[in-house]
């Protein structure tokens, strides 16, 4: 098992598990759209507590769910037991996926690229395990294109990152995906408020292709 000690955020993990279940009332449809049409073998990077699992279509033959946090991974294992497709939950982190090149038909990243240490490294690794022609599906909150909101996100990022398990709300994730060698084919940008009283953040939902 890899050394995942630096990825443990137990206080945040417990809070996230509680809040994400409540937020799923407004987010479940977005998760369904994220995964619609997928087929074959899929790796979900940063699977969290497994809230995507119920939404995988029957055309998916296997989901390998990689999660570094011990508490969230245990929750994902419980969720995998009732998933409509085969889900295997494994310990690991986004920057060193324990799989060969071209191992998967699709890579799924859902609310994870905000918190990885280095988006470039993560996306290069995702592309490595993705077969030529395969898809990256992404659902992420990102820096607002509005100047005022964007600056506010920049200002609050140091504290936000400290309290939220390394999450940075001001990342230019679409730009990072393109810089990682993947071609964005679809992208929807919208404001989403997962919980009443939570910040309204710009999100992106879409797909990118490995055209190498």
N, C-alpha and C positions, 0 to 999 in steps of 0.2 A: 504493500500500500504506500502511495506517495506521502511525503511529509506535507500535511495540510495545516499545520499549526498556525501559520500566519493568516489563514483564511477563516479562522474561527471568530465569530462575533455573536456569542450566545445571547447577550441582551437584545441586540438588534434582531437576531433570528426569531426569538420568542415574540417580539413586537410585530415583526413582519408577518409571522404566521397568523397571528390574530387579525391584523389589519387587512391582509390580503384576502382572507376568506370573506370578510365583510365587503371589501372592494370588488370582489368577483361578481357581485350583483350587477355592477355596471360594466365590468370588464370582460365577462364571459363571452359576449358576442364578438368582441374584438379578438379574443383568443380563437374562437371558432373560425373567423375570417382569416386569421394568420395561418392556420393549418389546413384550410380547405384545399382539396385537390392534390395534396401530397401523396406520394406512393413510394414503395420500396423501403429501404433501410434508412433510418433517420437518426442523427445524433442531436440531442437537445443539450446545449451547453449552458450550464447554470440553471438547472431545472427547478431549483428552489424546492417548494413543498408540493410540487406536482400538479398545480392547478391547470396546466395545459393538457394533462393526460386524458381527461374525458372527451376532449375535442378532436383527437386524432381520427381521421377517417379510416374505414375498414381496408382501404387500399394500401395502408402502411403495414409492412410485414413485421417490422421490429423498430422499437424506439430504444436507443441507448441513452439514458439520462445521466449526465455527468454533473455532480454537485459536490463542491468542496466542504461546505459547512455541515458538521455532524448532525446538528439538530434538524436542519431542513432536509438533509438526506434521509433521515429516519422517517420524517413525515412523507417524503416522496415515495419511500418504500411501501408505506401503508396505502398511499394513493394508487400505486402501481397494481396492487392486488385486485382492484376493481376496475381497472382501465379496460376499454373495449378492444384494445390491441395489446400485443406482447410488449411489455416495458421492462427493461433491465436497468436498475439503478446502480451506478458505480461511483466510487470515490475518485475524484480527480479535479483538475482545474483547467481553465480555458487556454492557458499558455503552453500546455504540454499534454495534449490529448493522447492517450495510450493506444493509438490505432495507426495502421499503415496508411500510406497515401491512397487516395481514391477509394476509401472504404465505404463511403456513404452516398446515397442518392440526394440527400438534403441535410442541411444544417439549420437548426432552429435556435434563435437567440431572442429571448423575451425578457425585457427589463433587466438585462445583464451587462450590456456594453457601457452602461453608465458607471459601472463599478469595477470593471477589470482594471488592473494596474496600467496597462498599455494597450490601447485599442489596436494599434498597428500589429503588435505581436499576436494578439488574439485572432485578428482577421486573417493574417498570414497562416496561422495554424488551422483555422477553419477551412481555408482554401486548400491546404495540403491534404486534408482528409476527405475533401469533397471531390467526387468524380468529375471529369470534364463534362460540361453540360448540366451539372447538378445545380441545385438552388440553395441560396441562403434566404431564409424567411426571417424577418426582423420586425419587432414591435418594441419601440424604445421611446423614452422621453428625452428631449433634446433642448438645446439652447433656442430660445425664442428668436425669430427673425426681427421682432420689434426692438428698436434700440433701447427703450426704457426697460422693458422686461428683461432683455438680454443683459443689460448692465446690472440689474438687480440680481439676476442669477449668478453673475460673476462675483458679486459682493458676498452673497450668502454661501457660496460653494465651500469655503474652508470649514465653516461650522457644520453645514449640511453633511459634508463628507465625514466629519468626525462622528456625528450622531447616527449616520445612516449606513454604516458598514462599508464606507469607501465610495458611496454613490456621489457622482458629480453631475448636477443638473444642468450644466452649461456646456456639454460636449456637442461638437458638430459631427454627429455620428454618420449621417449620410455621406459627408465628405470623406470620412475615414473609410467607409465601406468601399467607395470608389477608388481611393488611394491604395487599398489593399488588393487591387487587381480584379475586383468583382464588378460586373456591369449591372447597375440598377435598372430593372425593367419596369417595375411598378413602385410607386411611392405615394402614399396619402399622408398629408400633414394636417393635424387638427388639434384643437384644444380639448383636453380630457381632464376631468376632475373625478378621480376614483372614489373619493369619500366626501361626504358633506363636511365642509369646513377645511378640507385639505387644499393645498395650492392648485390652481388651474395651470397646468403645464402643457407646453407644446409636445405632441407625440408624433412619431412617424410609424407607419405600418406599410410593409411592402416586401418585395422580393428582389434578389440580385442573382445573376447567373455567373457560373464559373466557365468562361469562354476560352480558357487556355487551350 
